[in-house]
Amino acid sequence: MINAHNVSLSFGSRVLFNEIAFTISDSQKIGLVGLNGSGKSTLLKIIARQAQPDGGRIALANNKKLAYMPQEVVLQSDKSILQETFSANKEIYKYQQEVEQLEPIINELQDKADQKIIDRYITAQEQLIELNANKALAQTKKILMGLGFPEKEFAQPVDNLSVGWKMRIVLAKLLLQKADFYLFDEPTNHLDIVAKDWFISFLKEAKFGFMIVCHERFVLDQLCDYIFELENGNGSMYNCNYSEYEKQKETKLQLLYAAHKNQQKMIKDKMKTIDRFRSKSSKAKMAQSMLKQVKKIEKIELPPDPKKVAVVFETPARPGRIVLKVENVGHRFGDKQIFQDVSFIIERGQKIAVVAANGVGKTTLFNVIVGKLPLQQGTSELGYNAKPAIFDQDQTKSLNLEQSVLDNVLQHASEKTEIQVRKMLGSFLFSNDAAKKKAKVLSGGEKNRVGMAKTLLQNANILLLDEPTNHLDIPSKEILLRALQNYPGTMLFVSHDHDFINHLATHILELTKDGCILHEGNYQDYLYAKKYLHSNSIQTNQKQIQKNKTEKKDTDQSSHKESRKLEQKINKLEKEISKIEQQFLALEYGTDAFNNAQKKLQESKKLLKQNLALWEKLQSKL
């Protein structure tokens, strides 16, 4: 469907694309990856014909529809949420508007209505029936609700929405276009984790193909069966998901380093021979010939080593066992209740992810806890020796844009010397002159790094991190993840990155408008528990219905039999857990074998806990 032939583009002396070529079918699901500045957004614009290359061409198949979603779109509309989204069905929307315009005229004139107006009205109605307008409207509502819009808010004007919610409307309209192939430039940026899960499910089931730019490993692994990499002006297609691409790329890199080493050795050996022959008149000609051959060798170029964030934590003061206690906290803005009856306790060392749909008040809760917003209802108390620090979601608001990076951080690290501050900034890639840059010229990712350095320099023992992974690419996220895994304090954080939560959280705090529930385990455990409890509830109801229809008999015998089965399962799981724990003595931390064993151990412990709970419940009945 898409054929790129020798696409080239340069900005001054910098080559962005060096004769890139590829072919894409309309069923392929491709992740477009590369470091920041490698040209991912530019390539999507060129494919969408919103930008032109310096050389080469991109051909699109005839009769194929292409849809493109850029990173940011300015959406101005005086329509309602539903009207604006439904307008993506252009033909249906045109006839619907005509019906809405003609209907009051016909009702007012009744028998005196002009026959031409009546004929137009009838034609429009017939077209709406033929185009199945009701089905299109239902699909529009389904997509809006999937992206997090409550049905009761469909009539709200678009212009009243934030940029993030407007971008969801742009995405909804795009999905309604029914294109053959989609180009998505970071479509998940404005989605909470609930809407993101819906979006992933939607694209998994979709029959169309797409190319997507996304900085989330989980999304790329779930959706993509191809990865197209942009690196140093070149493009490479991999037939796999992102995790497998990383393995293949590492193997490719190792082979490149080996080839480079061999080539350098070969050149060095040849140069030794040339130097030896040069001094001998009988072999000088041979030496010159060999030197020409060496000069013609195409040198193997190694990619530059990427600069990496290296985060080092100071050991914070040790707090008491209870770090934070929140009881019956509620908050409202005007007449709108954001949340109420929120109660939870955070203990020392826990790393708790707050999960909720957008608009429920995750950021508001953080600001209430640290005193940025007044406590309207309930109590929020820090434990003994607990010292909090907050990382704000919007670093543009939390930084003084006219000040330098260094001055911004110094203001929030009064107990630190300038040398200590510079050392921390250096670990976040702000060394020497980079620390003197004004905050207003920084990219989103750079502002994020400044904010994290500022937060960590406060020597807090409880971190409240509101979207710390915003604007970070996958390698930077993984470096931050490893650092936070090693953080010795306590943490309450918000992230919409599935992988980040899964590997960092020890607990999930599910926040709703009417309270919260604290779940033990990571995000995957949380999803499993919700599904298990829901399934268990259905099964219990079905058993109850059956029980009411039949006479009760042999209850004790059946219960004892079930109890014995559970005891056998419990014994087996305990032995399995003991065996896995013994394996750790011979495994190196961080290896695939170590991670697989750790995952298996968590699964076995989870199953053991569930079976023990069932066994205890059964014993109480007996």
VEXLUMNU-304102 format. One record per residue (C-alpha): residue in three letters; residue number from 1; x, y, z. Coordinates in nm, 2 decimals, decimal comma. Layout:
 rest  nr     c1     c2     c3
  Ala NUM      X      Y      Z
...
//
This chain:
 rest  nr     c1     c2     c3
  Met   1   0,00   0,00   0,00
  Ile   2   0,29   0,24   0,08
  Asn   3   0,61   0,23  -0,11
  Ala   4   0,91   0,45   0,00
  His   5   1,19   0,48  -0,25
  Asn   6   1,52   0,64  -0,15
  Val   7   1,36   0,91   0,07
  Ser   8   1,62   1,17   0,17
  Leu   9   1,60   1,48   0,40
  Ser  10   1,86   1,71   0,55
  Phe  11   1,86   2,01   0,77
  Gly  12   2,18   2,20   0,70
  Ser  13   2,47   1,96   0,75
  Arg  14   2,25   1,72   0,95
  Val  15   2,12   1,42   0,75
  Leu  16   1,79   1,30   0,88
  Phe  17   1,71   1,04   0,62
  Asn  18   1,97   0,89   0,39
  Glu  19   1,79   0,73   0,10
  Ile  20   1,54   0,53   0,32
  Ala  21   1,34   0,26   0,14
  Phe  22   1,05   0,04   0,26
  Thr  23   0,73  -0,12   0,15
  Ile  24   0,42  -0,15   0,38
  Ser  25   0,10  -0,35   0,32
  Asp  26  -0,24  -0,23   0,45
  Ser  27  -0,25  -0,51   0,71
  Gln  28   0,09  -0,46   0,88
  Lys  29   0,10  -0,32   1,23
  Ile  30   0,43  -0,14   1,27
  Gly  31   0,60   0,04   1,56
  Leu  32   0,81   0,33   1,45
  Val  33   1,10   0,37   1,69
  Gly  34   1,42   0,57   1,73
  Leu  35   1,59   0,81   1,96
  Asn  36   1,45   1,16   2,01
  Gly  37   1,54   1,37   1,70
  Ser  38   1,57   1,07   1,47
  Gly  39   1,28   1,19   1,25
  Lys  40   0,99   0,97   1,35
  Ser  41   0,73   1,25   1,34
  Thr  42   0,88   1,39   1,02
  Leu  43   0,86   1,05   0,84
  Leu  44   0,49   1,02   0,93
  Lys  45   0,43   1,37   0,79
  Ile  46   0,61   1,28   0,47
  Ile  47   0,40   0,96   0,43
  Ala  48   0,08   1,16   0,50
  Arg  49   0,19   1,41   0,24
  Gln  50   0,20   1,70   0,49
  Ala  51   0,58   1,74   0,43
  Gln  52   0,81   1,69   0,14
  Pro  53   1,15   1,51   0,13
  Asp  54   1,46   1,66  -0,04
  Gly  55   1,48   1,35  -0,26
  Gly  56   1,31   1,02  -0,34
  Arg  57   0,94   0,96  -0,33
  Ile  58   0,66   0,78  -0,14
  Ala  59   0,38   0,62  -0,35
  Leu  60   0,04   0,53  -0,21
  Ala  61  -0,18   0,26  -0,37
  Asn  62  -0,49   0,39  -0,56
  Asn  63  -0,83   0,36  -0,39
  Lys  64  -0,67   0,32  -0,05
  Lys  65  -0,76   0,56   0,23
  Leu  66  -0,48   0,69   0,47
  Ala  67  -0,56   0,86   0,80
  Tyr  68  -0,30   1,05   1,01
  Met  69  -0,30   1,17   1,37
  Pro  70  -0,02   1,42   1,46
  Gln  71   0,11   1,47   1,81
  Glu  72  -0,08   1,79   1,87
  Val  73  -0,39   1,93   1,70
  Val  74  -0,55   2,26   1,77
  Leu  75  -0,93   2,17   1,79
  Gln  76  -1,17   2,46   1,80
  Ser  77  -1,54   2,38   1,79
  Asp  78  -1,86   2,52   1,92
  Lys  79  -2,03   2,18   1,88
  Ser  80  -2,10   1,94   2,16
  Ile  81  -1,86   1,64   2,22
  Leu  82  -2,10   1,40   2,04
  Gln  83  -2,17   1,63   1,75
  Glu  84  -1,81   1,71   1,68
  Thr  85  -1,71   1,34   1,70
  Phe  86  -2,01   1,23   1,49
  Ser  87  -1,91   1,48   1,22
  Ala  88  -1,63   1,24   1,13
  Asn  89  -1,91   1,04   0,95
  Lys  90  -1,91   1,32   0,68
  Glu  91  -2,19   1,20   0,46
  Ile  92  -2,42   1,09   0,74
  Tyr  93  -2,35   1,41   0,93
  Lys  94  -2,44   1,62   0,61
  Tyr  95  -2,78   1,45   0,58
  Gln  96  -2,84   1,47   0,95
  Gln  97  -2,78   1,85   0,95
  Glu  98  -3,01   1,89   0,66
  Val  99  -3,29   1,70   0,84
  Glu 100  -3,24   1,91   1,15
  Gln 101  -3,26   2,23   0,94
  Leu 102  -3,57   2,13   0,74
  Glu 103  -3,77   1,97   1,02
  Pro 104  -3,87   2,29   1,21
  Ile 105  -3,95   2,46   0,88
  Ile 106  -4,19   2,18   0,77
  Asn 107  -4,35   2,16   1,12
  Glu 108  -4,41   2,54   1,12
  Leu 109  -4,55   2,56   0,76
  Gln 110  -4,73   2,21   0,78
  Asp 111  -4,96   2,19   0,47
  Lys 112  -4,82   2,51   0,32
  Ala 113  -4,47   2,37   0,31
  Asp 114  -4,30   2,39  -0,04
  Gln 115  -4,29   2,05  -0,21
  Lys 116  -3,92   2,10  -0,29
  Ile 117  -3,84   2,13   0,09
  Ile 118  -4,05   1,82   0,16
  Asp 119  -3,87   1,62  -0,12
  Arg 120  -3,53   1,73   0,02
  Tyr 121  -3,64   1,63   0,37
  Ile 122  -3,76   1,28   0,25
  Thr 123  -3,44   1,23   0,04
  Ala 124  -3,22   1,31   0,34
  Gln 125  -3,42   1,07   0,57
  Glu 126  -3,39   0,79   0,31
  Gln 127  -3,02   0,85   0,28
  Leu 128  -2,98   0,83   0,66
  Ile 129  -3,16   0,50   0,66
  Glu 130  -2,95   0,37   0,37
  Leu 131  -2,62   0,48   0,54
  Asn 132  -2,74   0,31   0,87
  Ala 133  -2,70   0,64   1,07
  Asn 134  -2,82   0,47   1,39
  Lys 135  -2,54   0,22   1,38
  Ala 136  -2,29   0,49   1,31
  Leu 137  -2,42   0,69   1,61
  Ala 138  -2,39   0,39   1,83
  Gln 139  -2,03   0,33   1,72
  Thr 140  -1,95   0,69   1,78
  Lys 141  -2,08   0,67   2,14
  Lys 142  -1,90   0,34   2,19
  Ile 143  -1,56   0,49   2,09
  Leu 144  -1,62   0,80   2,30
  Met 145  -1,70   0,59   2,61
  Gly 146  -1,40   0,37   2,54
  Leu 147  -1,18   0,68   2,54
  Gly 148  -1,32   0,78   2,88
  Phe 149  -1,61   1,02   2,80
  Pro 150  -1,91   0,96   3,03
  Glu 151  -2,23   0,95   2,83
  Lys 152  -2,39   1,22   3,05
  Glu 153  -2,12   1,46   2,93
  Phe 154  -2,17   1,41   2,55
  Ala 155  -2,37   1,74   2,53
  Gln 156  -2,08   1,94   2,68
  Pro 157  -1,92   2,20   2,44
  Val 158  -1,58   2,09   2,30
  Asp 159  -1,44   2,44   2,37
  Asn 160  -1,48   2,38   2,75
  Leu 161  -1,24   2,08   2,74
  Ser 162  -0,87   2,07   2,82
  Val 163  -0,61   2,00   2,54
  Gly 164  -0,59   1,64   2,65
  Trp 165  -0,96   1,57   2,62
  Lys 166  -0,97   1,75   2,28
  Met 167  -0,70   1,52   2,16
  Arg 168  -0,92   1,22   2,26
  Ile 169  -1,19   1,37   2,03
  Val 170  -0,94   1,39   1,75
  Leu 171  -0,85   1,03   1,81
  Ala 172  -1,21   0,92   1,82
  Lys 173  -1,28   1,10   1,49
  Leu 174  -0,98   0,94   1,33
  Leu 175  -1,10   0,59   1,43
  Leu 176  -1,44   0,66   1,28
  Gln 177  -1,29   0,74   0,94
  Lys 178  -1,26   0,37   0,85
  Ala 179  -0,93   0,42   0,67
  Asp 180  -0,73   0,13   0,52
  Phe 181  -0,41   0,24   0,71
  Tyr 182  -0,34   0,47   1,00
  Leu 183  -0,05   0,68   1,10
  Phe 184  -0,05   0,75   1,48
  Asp 185   0,21   0,99   1,63
  Glu 186   0,21   0,92   2,01
  Pro 187  -0,17   0,87   2,04
  Thr 188  -0,15   0,74   2,40
  Asn 189   0,00   1,06   2,54
  His 190  -0,33   1,19   2,65
  Leu 191  -0,49   0,86   2,76
  Asp 192  -0,52   0,74   3,12
  Ile 193  -0,44   0,37   3,18
  Val 194  -0,81   0,26   3,15
  Ala 195  -0,86   0,44   2,82
  Lys 196  -0,52   0,31   2,70
  Asp 197  -0,63  -0,05   2,77
  Trp 198  -0,94   0,01   2,57
  Phe 199  -0,74   0,16   2,28
  Ile 200  -0,50  -0,14   2,28
  Ser 201  -0,80  -0,38   2,27
  Phe 202  -0,96  -0,18   1,98
  Leu 203  -0,65  -0,18   1,77
  Lys 204  -0,59  -0,55   1,84
  Glu 205  -0,92  -0,64   1,69
  Ala 206  -0,90  -0,39   1,40
  Lys 207  -0,86  -0,52   1,05
  Phe 208  -0,67  -0,21   0,93
  Gly 209  -0,29  -0,17   0,95
  Phe 210  -0,11   0,12   1,11
  Met 211   0,23   0,27   1,19
  Ile 212   0,25   0,40   1,54
  Val 213   0,50   0,61   1,73
  Cys 214   0,48   0,53   2,10
  His 215   0,73   0,55   2,40
  Glu 216   0,57   0,25   2,58
  Arg 217   0,72  -0,09   2,55
  Phe 218   0,39  -0,26   2,66
  Val 219   0,19  -0,09   2,39
  Leu 220   0,44  -0,18   2,12
  Asp 221   0,47  -0,54   2,24
  Gln 222   0,09  -0,58   2,25
  Leu 223   0,01  -0,41   1,91
  Cys 224   0,30  -0,44   1,67
  Asp 225   0,43  -0,74   1,47
  Tyr 226   0,69  -0,52   1,29
  Ile 227   0,93  -0,26   1,42
  Phe 228   1,07   0,01   1,18
  Glu 229   1,38   0,17   1,33
  Leu 230   1,53   0,51   1,24
  Glu 231   1,89   0,54   1,34
  Asn 232   2,17   0,77   1,21
  Gly 233   1,97   0,85   0,90
  Asn 234   1,90   0,49   0,80
  Gly 235   1,58   0,28   0,83
  Ser 236   1,56  -0,09   0,92
  Met 237   1,25  -0,31   0,94
  Tyr 238   1,23  -0,59   1,20
  Asn 239   0,97  -0,87   1,17
  Cys 240   0,88  -0,88   1,55
  Asn 241   0,75  -0,69   1,85
  Tyr 242   0,95  -0,44   2,04
  Ser 243   1,11  -0,67   2,30
  Glu 244   1,22  -0,92   2,03
  Tyr 245   1,35  -0,62   1,83
  Glu 246   1,57  -0,52   2,12
  Lys 247   1,72  -0,87   2,13
  Gln 248   1,78  -0,88   1,76
  Lys 249   1,93  -0,53   1,76
  Glu 250   2,17  -0,63   2,05
  Thr 251   2,28  -0,93   1,85
  Lys 252   2,32  -0,71   1,54
  Leu 253   2,53  -0,46   1,74
  Gln 254   2,75  -0,73   1,88
  Leu 255   2,82  -0,86   1,53
  Leu 256   2,89  -0,50   1,42
  Tyr 257   3,14  -0,45   1,70
  Ala 258   3,31  -0,79   1,62
  Ala 259   3,33  -0,70   1,25
  His 260   3,47  -0,35   1,34
  Lys 261   3,73  -0,51   1,57
  Asn 262   3,84  -0,76   1,30
  Gln 263   3,85  -0,49   1,03
  Gln 264   4,07  -0,27   1,26
  Lys 265   4,30  -0,56   1,32
  Met 266   4,32  -0,64   0,96
  Ile 267   4,41  -0,27   0,87
  Lys 268   4,66  -0,26   1,15
  Asp 269   4,83  -0,58   1,02
  Lys 270   4,84  -0,45   0,67
  Met 271   4,98  -0,11   0,78
  Lys 272   5,26  -0,30   0,97
  Thr 273   5,34  -0,49   0,65
  Ile 274   5,33  -0,17   0,44
  Asp 275   5,56   0,01   0,69
  Arg 276   5,81  -0,28   0,68
  Phe 277   5,81  -0,29   0,29
  Arg 278   5,84   0,09   0,24
  Ser 279   6,20   0,09   0,35
  Lys 280   6,30  -0,17   0,09
  Ser 281   6,33  -0,04  -0,27
  Ser 282   6,25  -0,38  -0,41
  Lys 283   5,91  -0,39  -0,24
  Ala 284   5,82  -0,02  -0,23
  Lys 285   5,59  -0,05  -0,52
  Met 286   5,41  -0,34  -0,35
  Ala 287   5,38  -0,13  -0,04
  Gln 288   5,22   0,16  -0,24
  Ser 289   4,97  -0,08  -0,40
  Met 290   4,87  -0,23  -0,06
  Leu 291   4,83   0,13   0,08
  Lys 292   4,59   0,21  -0,20
  Gln 293   4,39  -0,10  -0,12
  Val 294   4,37  -0,01   0,25
  Lys 295   4,25   0,34   0,16
  Lys 296   3,97   0,20  -0,05
  Ile 297   3,84  -0,02   0,23
  Glu 298   3,49   0,10   0,34
  Lys 299   3,53   0,16   0,71
  Ile 300   3,27   0,00   0,94
  Glu 301   3,12   0,29   1,15
  Leu 302   3,01   0,22   1,50
  Pro 303   2,70   0,41   1,64
  Pro 304   2,79   0,67   1,90
  Asp 305   2,74   0,56   2,26
  Pro 306   2,41   0,72   2,38
  Lys 307   2,43   0,95   2,68
  Lys 308   2,25   0,79   2,97
  Val 309   2,09   0,92   3,28
  Ala 310   2,27   0,79   3,59
  Val 311   2,06   0,85   3,91
  Val 312   2,22   0,80   4,25
  Phe 313   2,01   0,84   4,57
  Glu 314   2,13   0,95   4,90
  Thr 315   1,99   0,75   5,19
  Pro 316   1,70   0,95   5,34
  Ala 317   1,61   0,97   5,71
  Arg 318   1,42   0,66   5,83
  Pro 319   1,05   0,73   5,91
  Gly 320   0,82   0,54   6,13
  Arg 321   0,63   0,23   6,01
  Ile 322   0,32   0,44   5,92
  Val 323   0,44   0,70   5,67
  Leu 324   0,10   0,85   5,57
  Lys 325  -0,25   0,81   5,70
  Val 326  -0,54   0,94   5,50
  Glu 327  -0,90   0,92   5,65
  Asn 328  -1,23   1,02   5,48
  Val 329  -1,07   1,28   5,26
  Gly 330  -1,29   1,45   5,01
  His 331  -1,24   1,74   4,77
  Arg 332  -1,47   1,95   4,54
  Phe 333  -1,42   2,24   4,30
  Gly 334  -1,74   2,45   4,33
  Asp 335  -2,04   2,22   4,30
  Lys 336  -1,84   1,94   4,15
  Gln 337  -1,73   1,66   4,39
  Ile 338  -1,40   1,52   4,27
  Phe 339  -1,37   1,24   4,53
  Gln 340  -1,49   1,16   4,88
  Asp 341  -1,44   0,91   5,16
  Val 342  -1,08   0,84   5,05
  Ser 343  -0,90   0,64   5,33
  Phe 344  -0,57   0,45   5,31
  Ile 345  -0,25   0,39   5,50
  Ile 346   0,10   0,39   5,35
  Glu 347   0,37   0,19   5,53
  Arg 348   0,74   0,24   5,51
  Gly 349   0,90   0,10   5,19
  Gln 350   0,58   0,06   4,99
  Lys 351   0,57   0,18   4,63
  Ile 352   0,20   0,25   4,56
  Ala 353   0,06   0,33   4,21
  Val 354  -0,26   0,54   4,20
  Val 355  -0,49   0,42   3,93
  Ala 356  -0,80   0,61   3,82
  Ala 357  -0,97   0,75   3,52
  Asn 358  -0,88   1,10   3,42
  Gly 359  -1,09   1,36   3,61
  Val 360  -1,12   1,15   3,93
  Gly 361  -0,85   1,36   4,10
  Lys 362  -0,52   1,18   4,12
  Thr 363  -0,32   1,51   4,10
  Thr 364  -0,57   1,68   4,33
  Leu 365  -0,52   1,41   4,59
  Phe 366  -0,14   1,46   4,57
  Asn 367  -0,18   1,84   4,62
  Val 368  -0,41   1,79   4,92
  Ile 369  -0,15   1,55   5,08
  Val 370   0,14   1,80   5,05
  Gly 371  -0,07   2,10   5,14
  Lys 372  -0,08   2,27   4,80
  Leu 373  -0,46   2,25   4,82
  Pro 374  -0,66   2,30   5,15
  Leu 375  -0,80   2,00   5,33
  Gln 376  -1,17   2,03   5,28
  Gln 377  -1,28   1,71   5,44
  Gly 378  -1,13   1,43   5,65
  Thr 379  -0,77   1,41   5,77
  Ser 380  -0,43   1,36   5,61
  Glu 381  -0,14   1,30   5,85
  Leu 382   0,23   1,23   5,78
  Gly 383   0,39   0,97   6,01
  Tyr 384   0,69   1,02   6,24
  Asn 385   0,99   1,17   6,06
  Ala 386   0,81   1,15   5,72
  Lys 387   0,94   1,41   5,48
  Pro 388   0,75   1,43   5,14
  Ala 389   0,86   1,58   4,81
  Ile 390   0,63   1,61   4,50
  Phe 391   0,71   1,58   4,13
  Asp 392   0,45   1,78   3,94
  Gln 393   0,29   1,65   3,63
  Asp 394   0,33   1,98   3,44
  Gln 395   0,69   2,08   3,48
  Thr 396   0,63   2,39   3,27
  Lys 397   0,42   2,53   3,56
  Ser 398   0,66   2,42   3,83
  Leu 399   0,98   2,57   3,67
  Asn 400   1,07   2,94   3,64
  Leu 401   1,10   2,95   3,26
  Glu 402   1,32   3,26   3,26
  Gln 403   1,57   3,11   3,50
  Ser 404   1,85   2,87   3,42
  Val 405   1,84   2,50   3,49
  Leu 406   2,09   2,54   3,77
  Asp 407   1,90   2,83   3,94
  Asn 408   1,57   2,65   3,92
  Val 409   1,72   2,35   4,11
  Leu 410   1,92   2,56   4,36
  Gln 411   1,60   2,73   4,48
  His 412   1,46   2,39   4,59
  Ala 413   1,78   2,25   4,73
  Ser 414   1,88   2,51   4,99
  Glu 415   2,06   2,25   5,20
  Lys 416   2,29   2,15   4,92
  Thr 417   2,60   2,31   4,79
  Glu 418   2,63   2,42   4,42
  Ile 419   2,88   2,13   4,37
  Gln 420   2,62   1,88   4,50
  Val 421   2,35   2,03   4,28
  Arg 422   2,58   2,03   3,97
  Lys 423   2,66   1,67   4,04
  Met 424   2,30   1,57   4,04
  Leu 425   2,23   1,77   3,73
  Gly 426   2,52   1,60   3,56
  Ser 427   2,37   1,26   3,63
  Phe 428   2,06   1,39   3,45
  Leu 429   2,27   1,50   3,15
  Phe 430   2,29   1,87   3,24
  Ser 431   2,66   1,93   3,27
  Asn 432   2,86   2,25   3,24
  Asp 433   2,69   2,48   2,98
  Ala 434   2,37   2,27   2,96
  Ala 435   2,30   2,37   3,32
  Lys 436   2,31   2,73   3,22
  Lys 437   2,03   2,69   2,96
  Lys 438   1,71   2,88   3,04
  Ala 439   1,42   2,65   3,12
  Lys 440   1,20   2,80   2,85
  Val 441   1,42   2,65   2,57
  Leu 442   1,40   2,29   2,71
  Ser 443   1,21   2,01   2,55
  Gly 444   0,94   1,82   2,75
  Gly 445   1,18   1,54   2,83
  Glu 446   1,45   1,78   2,95
  Lys 447   1,20   1,97   3,17
  Asn 448   1,10   1,63   3,32
  Arg 449   1,47   1,55   3,40
  Val 450   1,51   1,89   3,57
  Gly 451   1,20   1,83   3,78
  Met 452   1,32   1,49   3,88
  Ala 453   1,66   1,62   3,99
  Lys 454   1,49   1,90   4,18
  Thr 455   1,27   1,65   4,36
  Leu 456   1,55   1,40   4,45
  Leu 457   1,77   1,67   4,60
  Gln 458   1,52   1,74   4,87
  Asn 459   1,63   1,42   5,06
  Ala 460   1,26   1,32   5,10
  Asn 461   1,17   0,98   5,24
  Ile 462   0,83   0,97   5,07
  Leu 463   0,81   1,07   4,70
  Leu 464   0,48   1,17   4,54
  Leu 465   0,54   1,14   4,17
  Asp 466   0,28   1,26   3,93
  Glu 467   0,35   1,12   3,58
  Pro 468   0,73   1,10   3,61
  Thr 469   0,76   0,92   3,27
  Asn 470   0,60   1,20   3,07
  His 471   0,80   1,29   2,75
  Leu 472   1,06   1,02   2,82
  Asp 473   1,16   0,77   2,55
  Ile 474   1,18   0,40   2,63
  Pro 475   1,55   0,38   2,73
  Ser 476   1,52   0,69   2,96
  Lys 477   1,20   0,54   3,12
  Glu 478   1,38   0,21   3,19
  Ile 479   1,68   0,39   3,35
  Leu 480   1,44   0,59   3,57
  Leu 481   1,25   0,27   3,65
  Arg 482   1,57   0,09   3,77
  Ala 483   1,67   0,39   3,98
  Leu 484   1,32   0,41   4,15
  Gln 485   1,33   0,04   4,21
  Asn 486   1,64   0,10   4,41
  Tyr 487   1,50   0,41   4,59
  Pro 488   1,52   0,32   4,96
  Gly 489   1,22   0,53   5,07
  Thr 490   0,84   0,52   5,02
  Met 491   0,66   0,62   4,71
  Leu 492   0,31   0,72   4,59
  Phe 493   0,30   0,76   4,22
  Val 494   0,08   0,81   3,91
  Ser 495   0,17   0,67   3,58
  His 496  -0,02   0,57   3,27
  Asp 497   0,27   0,35   3,15
  His 498   0,16  -0,01   3,20
  Asp 499   0,51  -0,15   3,20
  Phe 500   0,64   0,12   3,44
  Ile 501   0,36   0,04   3,70
  Asn 502   0,40  -0,33   3,66
  His 503   0,77  -0,33   3,74
  Leu 504   0,77  -0,06   4,02
  Ala 505   0,44  -0,09   4,22
  Thr 506   0,42  -0,31   4,53
  His 507   0,05  -0,20   4,57
  Ile 508  -0,22  -0,05   4,35
  Leu 509  -0,45   0,22   4,50
  Glu 510  -0,77   0,22   4,30
  Leu 511  -0,92   0,57   4,33
  Thr 512  -1,28   0,64   4,26
  Lys 513  -1,52   0,93   4,31
  Asp 514  -1,66   0,75   4,62
  Gly 515  -1,35   0,62   4,79
  Cys 516  -1,05   0,39   4,72
  Ile 517  -0,93   0,03   4,75
  Leu 518  -0,57  -0,07   4,82
  His 519  -0,47  -0,38   4,63
  Glu 520  -0,15  -0,58   4,70
  Gly 521   0,08  -0,65   4,40
  Asn 522   0,15  -0,48   4,07
  Tyr 523  -0,09  -0,37   3,79
  Gln 524  -0,11  -0,72   3,64
  Asp 525  -0,20  -0,87   3,98
  Tyr 526  -0,46  -0,59   4,02
  Leu 527  -0,62  -0,67   3,68
  Tyr 528  -0,62  -1,04   3,76
  Ala 529  -0,78  -0,99   4,10
  Lys 530  -1,06  -0,78   3,96
  Lys 531  -1,12  -1,03   3,69
  Tyr 532  -1,11  -1,32   3,94
  Leu 533  -1,34  -1,15   4,19
  His 534  -1,59  -1,07   3,91
  Ser 535  -1,57  -1,43   3,77
  Asn 536  -1,60  -1,57   4,12
  Ser 537  -1,91  -1,35   4,19
  Ile 538  -2,08  -1,47   3,87
  Gln 539  -2,00  -1,84   3,96
  Thr 540  -2,13  -1,78   4,31
  Asn 541  -2,46  -1,64   4,18
  Gln 542  -2,50  -1,93   3,94
  Lys 543  -2,44  -2,18   4,22
  Gln 544  -2,69  -2,01   4,44
  Ile 545  -2,96  -2,02   4,17
  Gln 546  -2,89  -2,39   4,12
  Lys 547  -2,90  -2,45   4,49
  Asn 548  -3,25  -2,29   4,52
  Lys 549  -3,38  -2,52   4,24
  Thr 550  -3,26  -2,85   4,39
  Glu 551  -3,27  -3,01   4,74
  Lys 552  -2,97  -2,97   4,95
  Lys 553  -2,79  -3,30   5,00
  Asp 554  -2,44  -3,44   5,06
  Thr 555  -2,31  -3,09   5,14
  Asp 556  -2,07  -3,20   5,41
  Gln 557  -1,93  -3,49   5,20
  Ser 558  -1,87  -3,26   4,90
  Ser 559  -1,71  -2,99   5,11
  His 560  -1,47  -3,24   5,28
  Lys 561  -1,37  -3,37   4,93
  Glu 562  -1,31  -3,01   4,81
  Ser 563  -1,11  -2,94   5,12
  Arg 564  -0,88  -3,23   5,06
  Lys 565  -0,83  -3,12   4,70
  Leu 566  -0,73  -2,77   4,82
  Glu 567  -0,49  -2,91   5,08
  Gln 568  -0,32  -3,11   4,81
  Lys 569  -0,29  -2,80   4,59
  Ile 570  -0,16  -2,60   4,89
  Asn 571   0,11  -2,86   4,97
  Lys 572   0,22  -2,88   4,60
  Leu 573   0,24  -2,49   4,58
  Glu 574   0,44  -2,47   4,90
  Lys 575   0,69  -2,73   4,77
  Glu 576   0,71  -2,54   4,44
  Ile 577   0,78  -2,21   4,61
  Ser 578   1,05  -2,36   4,83
  Lys 579   1,22  -2,51   4,51
  Ile 580   1,21  -2,18   4,33
  Glu 581   1,36  -1,99   4,63
  Gln 582   1,65  -2,24   4,63
  Gln 583   1,71  -2,16   4,27
  Phe 584   1,79  -1,80   4,35
  Leu 585   2,11  -1,90   4,52
  Ala 586   2,26  -1,99   4,18
  Leu 587   2,10  -1,72   3,97
  Glu 588   2,26  -1,38   3,88
  Tyr 589   2,04  -1,08   3,96
  Gly 590   1,89  -0,91   3,65
  Thr 591   1,94  -1,20   3,41
  Asp 592   1,65  -1,35   3,21
  Ala 593   1,67  -1,66   3,42
  Phe 594   1,65  -1,45   3,74
  Asn 595   1,35  -1,25   3,61
  Asn 596   1,17  -1,56   3,49
  Ala 597   1,22  -1,73   3,83
  Gln 598   1,10  -1,42   4,01
  Lys 599   0,79  -1,40   3,79
  Lys 600   0,71  -1,77   3,85
  Leu 601   0,76  -1,72   4,23
  Gln 602   0,51  -1,43   4,23
  Glu 603   0,26  -1,64   4,04
  Ser 604   0,30  -1,94   4,27
  Lys 605   0,27  -1,72   4,58
  Lys 606  -0,05  -1,55   4,44
  Leu 607  -0,20  -1,89   4,37
  Leu 608  -0,11  -2,01   4,72
  Lys 609  -0,27  -1,71   4,88
  Gln 610  -0,59  -1,76   4,68
  Asn 611  -0,61  -2,13   4,76
  Leu 612  -0,55  -2,07   5,13
  Ala 613  -0,83  -1,81   5,13
  Leu 614  -1,07  -2,06   4,97
  Trp 615  -0,96  -2,33   5,21
  Glu 616  -1,02  -2,11   5,52
  Lys 617  -1,36  -2,01   5,38
  Leu 618  -1,45  -2,38   5,33
  Gln 619  -1,33  -2,47   5,69
  Ser 620  -1,55  -2,20   5,84
  Lys 621  -1,85  -2,35   5,66
  Leu 622  -1,76  -2,70   5,78
//
